[in-house]
Amino acid sequence: MIKQNKFTYSLLIVFIACGIFVFYLSVLSYTYIGKEKVVSHNLFDGKSFQWTEIKEVALEYYVDDTGKYEEYNFISKDGNSIRIPLNDHFLQEDKSEIYRIARQNNVLFIEQEKN
């Protein structure tokens, strides 16, 4: 029976290995906006700023035929930045919390339309 299903078992092992690999890649990409720091870690690039290092937070947005697009741009005092696009996981309370944390840390908060 195993001889007859060798191809099926091999295909199943390859499928499981691919699933584990995709899961591993998704774990490597994450975003964290907390009270102490802001972290954006992508597959090959990772940036992290303490709130004391951030000079300005800009909520940039534009509206087109497909809807409204928004992203946060955290700009550090040395000119580097972290861009975090907003998606359906961000609630209005989350936006308010980011604004509150920025103000608490004396960080300039700007809301502007992106050209």
Kinemage of the C-alpha trace (Angstrom):
@kinemage 1
@onewidth
@group {chain A} dominant
@subgroup {mainchain}
@vectorlist {calphas} color= white
{ca met a 1} P 0.000 0.000 0.000
{ca ile a 2} L 2.805 2.438 0.835
{ca lys a 3} L 4.490 1.665 -2.493
{ca gln a 4} L 1.328 2.586 -4.365
{ca asn a 5} L 0.856 5.894 -2.523
{ca lys a 6} L 4.494 7.041 -2.551
{ca phe a 7} L 3.652 9.971 -4.822
{ca thr a 8} L 0.721 11.006 -2.613
{ca tyr a 9} L 2.826 10.879 0.554
{ca ser a 10} L 5.656 12.812 -1.111
{ca leu a 11} L 3.212 15.459 -2.301
{ca leu a 12} L 1.716 15.705 1.191
{ca ile a 13} L 5.172 16.171 2.768
{ca val a 14} L 6.039 18.900 0.242
{ca phe a 15} L 2.697 20.621 0.901
{ca ile a 16} L 3.237 20.548 4.697
{ca ala a 17} L 6.820 21.822 4.310
{ca cys a 18} L 5.601 24.724 2.145
{ca gly a 19} L 2.950 25.559 4.735
{ca ile a 20} L 5.528 25.617 7.529
{ca phe a 21} L 7.800 27.835 5.414
{ca val a 22} L 4.985 30.333 4.701
{ca phe a 23} L 4.099 30.382 8.409
{ca tyr a 24} L 7.756 31.046 9.272
{ca leu a 25} L 7.892 33.986 6.826
{ca ser a 26} L 4.698 35.468 8.253
{ca val a 27} L 6.128 35.313 11.777
{ca leu a 28} L 9.111 37.368 10.605
{ca ser a 29} L 6.848 40.270 9.560
{ca tyr a 30} L 5.167 42.214 12.335
{ca thr a 31} L 4.286 45.727 13.480
{ca tyr a 32} L 4.103 46.935 17.056
{ca ile a 33} L 3.058 50.380 18.274
{ca gly a 34} L 3.352 50.518 22.040
{ca lys a 35} L 3.815 52.956 24.886
{ca glu a 36} L 7.612 52.587 24.846
{ca lys a 37} L 8.474 52.068 21.184
{ca val a 38} L 7.355 51.619 17.578
{ca val a 39} L 8.582 48.551 15.679
{ca ser a 40} L 8.124 47.570 12.052
{ca his a 41} L 9.823 44.354 11.062
{ca asn a 42} L 9.477 43.064 7.511
{ca leu a 43} L 11.071 40.033 5.945
{ca phe a 44} L 14.456 41.648 5.242
{ca asp a 45} L 14.164 45.019 6.977
{ca gly a 46} L 13.454 45.940 10.565
{ca lys a 47} L 13.266 49.319 12.261
{ca ser a 48} L 12.548 50.285 15.821
{ca phe a 49} L 12.268 53.696 17.497
{ca gln a 50} L 11.799 54.574 21.129
{ca trp a 51} L 9.213 57.341 21.543
{ca thr a 52} L 12.024 59.593 22.806
{ca glu a 53} L 13.709 59.217 19.389
{ca ile a 54} L 10.621 60.234 17.406
{ca lys a 55} L 10.330 63.853 16.259
{ca glu a 56} L 7.014 63.700 14.403
{ca val a 57} L 4.085 61.405 13.627
{ca ala a 58} L 2.160 62.113 10.443
{ca leu a 59} L -1.154 60.467 9.662
{ca glu a 60} L -1.168 60.723 5.871
{ca tyr a 61} L -4.243 59.899 3.822
{ca tyr a 62} L -5.755 60.181 0.385
{ca val a 63} L -9.101 59.258 -1.115
{ca asp a 64} L -9.500 57.766 -4.558
{ca asp a 65} L -12.057 55.659 -6.430
{ca thr a 66} L -11.203 52.558 -4.419
{ca gly a 67} L -11.679 54.227 -1.029
{ca lys a 68} L -9.633 55.897 1.669
{ca tyr a 69} L -5.976 55.009 2.187
{ca glu a 70} L -4.207 55.973 5.414
{ca glu a 71} L -0.746 55.378 6.830
{ca tyr a 72} L 1.283 56.519 9.796
{ca asn a 73} L 4.740 57.945 9.159
{ca phe a 74} L 6.905 57.933 12.295
{ca ile a 75} L 9.877 60.246 11.675
{ca ser a 76} L 12.877 60.038 13.992
{ca lys a 77} L 15.090 62.934 15.040
{ca asp a 78} L 17.876 61.656 12.768
{ca gly a 79} L 15.622 61.643 9.684
{ca asn a 80} L 14.800 57.933 9.413
{ca ser a 81} L 11.177 56.912 9.240
{ca ile a 82} L 8.817 54.001 9.679
{ca arg a 83} L 5.710 53.879 7.492
{ca ile a 84} L 2.826 51.780 8.768
{ca pro a 85} L -0.240 51.514 6.533
{ca leu a 86} L -3.591 51.328 8.277
{ca asn a 87} L -5.793 48.363 7.574
{ca asp a 88} L -9.029 46.896 8.899
{ca his a 89} L -7.288 45.824 12.118
{ca phe a 90} L -6.898 49.445 13.275
{ca leu a 91} L -9.876 50.703 15.227
{ca gln a 92} L -10.713 54.324 15.969
{ca glu a 93} L -9.598 53.642 19.556
{ca asp a 94} L -6.179 52.580 18.251
{ca lys a 95} L -5.799 55.855 16.352
{ca ser a 96} L -6.772 57.784 19.473
{ca glu a 97} L -4.257 55.825 21.530
{ca ile a 98} L -1.435 56.590 19.071
{ca tyr a 99} L -2.349 60.282 19.202
{ca arg a 100} L -2.448 60.176 23.029
{ca ile a 101} L 0.943 58.450 23.293
{ca ala a 102} L 2.501 60.939 20.842
{ca arg a 103} L 1.178 63.910 22.822
{ca gln a 104} L 2.286 62.311 26.090
{ca asn a 105} L 5.842 62.072 24.709
{ca asn a 106} L 5.798 65.638 23.290
{ca val a 107} L 5.894 64.352 19.718
{ca leu a 108} L 4.407 66.554 17.003
{ca phe a 109} L 1.304 64.900 15.503
{ca ile a 110} L 0.224 65.949 12.011
{ca glu a 111} L -2.752 64.811 9.963
{ca gln a 112} L -2.329 65.642 6.297
{ca glu a 113} L -3.604 64.723 2.874
{ca lys a 114} L -1.007 62.914 0.800
{ca asn a 115} L -0.485 64.170 -2.748
